[in-house]
Structures are given as structure tokens and as C-alpha cells.
Amino acid sequence: MKLKIKKNDTVMVISGNDKGKTGRVLEVIPDKMRILVEGVNLRVKATRPNPNNQQGGLIHQEMPIHYSNVQIIDDEKNPTRIGIRFADKLDAKGKPIKIRYAKSNGKDI
């Protein structure tokens, strides 16, 4: 399944423990329908000393959340749904170009 949320989009969490937080999408995992958002769903992981981390200790790490728990932020800083429309121009393969837009105000994302 192809998700409408892409890497580097700014999203807001709409449900769960981190409801109301905003962050940038770091990674999209389409086969599991999950996304990794910066500063959201932090978990503490204990690590032993190793060559990468000489001291070891506790590390705060983001964990993926389901994409249905977030909405993209439009240019007016409001959460919105995403729609897709086709441009009049064609790409190199002769197909119309897809444009994502915010359903709240109709502006392009």
C-alpha cells in the first residue's frame, strides 16, 4: 500500500500518548503502515558499552507509530487530510503529474 505521508513532512499526532505533538517524518515503513516521527513515541533503551558508545547507558530512541494516528500540517499550522489531484503538465513518461493538496484549504503541500 502506498501512503500519502512522505519523508520530511511535518505531522501532528492526533491520538495516543503523544497526542498534540508535532514533528518531522524521519522514515516511512509502507509494508507495516508505520512512520517514524522525530521526538514522538520515545522509548528508553539500556545499552552496554561498545565501540560506538564507549560509556553505554540509557538511550532515548523514537519508535514507529501507525500512520492513521497522525495528520499532516498545512501551511496554516492546522492538521488536515491529504488529497491528490493531477496537473495539466505531463512528466517524462507522458503521465500527468500528481500534486498533493490540503483538503482544509485546497492549497498545495
N, C-alpha and C positions, 0 to 999 in steps of 0.2 A: 504494500500500500504506500502511496506517495503522500507525504504530509505537506500541508500548506505552510507550516512554520519552517524557516530555514536558519542556517547558522548565521550568527551575528545579528539576528532580530532582537529587539527589546520586547520582553514579555512581562506580564503580570500574573502572579499566581492567584487563581480565583477560588481554590478550595484546598483544604488540608491544613497542616500545622503552620505553614508559611504563608497563609492567605494574606494578600495585600502587598507582598514583597515584589519588587521588580528586579530584573536582571537581564543580562545578555546571554543568548543561547550559545553555549560553547560547543555542543555536539548534538547531532540528531541521529537516533538509532531507529530507522524506519521498520525493521523487521520485528522489533519488540514494541513499537509505537511509543517510545520514550524519548525524552530530551534531557540534556544536562544544562542546567541554568546556573550562572555564576552567582554564588552567595545564597543559594536556595537548597534546602534539604541537606544541610551539613551533618556529617557524622564524624565521630571521633574514632580514630584508628590508632591502636598501640603498635609501634614498630620497634624492632630490635636494631641495635647498631649494625650498620652495613657500610660498604664502600661509598654509597651515595649519601648516606646520612650517618656521619660518624658518631653522633651522640645518641640517636634513637629518640624514643619518647612518644608523645601524642601528636597526631597529625589530624587537622580538620580537613575533611575531604567532601566535595559535593557528590551526591548520588543522583542518578537519573530519576525523573518523575514522569508520570503518564502525560502525554501531550494534551489530553482533554482537561487537565487541571490548570491550564494556562490559556491566556488570550494575548494576542499581540497588542502593542501600544501604538495608537495612531499619533499623528503629529500634534494633536491637541492634548496629549498625555492621558487619553482615556482608553480603557480596554475595548476592543472591538473584534468582530468576526471578520474573516477574510473572504473576499470574493475574487473570481478570476474573470477577466474579460479579454477579448482579443483586439489587438491593434490593427490598423489598416495596413501597416507595413508587413512585409514578408521577411523571414530570416534567410540564411544562405541556402537552406534546403527547400525553400519555397513554401514553408508553412507559416501561418500567421503567428505573430509574437504574442505570448501570453503576458498579461500585466496583472499583478496582484493589487487589489484596492481595498480600502477600509469600508465596510458596509455602513458604519456610523455616519460618515460624512461624504463618502464617494470619492475621496482623494486617493491617488496612487501611493503605494507603500514603497 
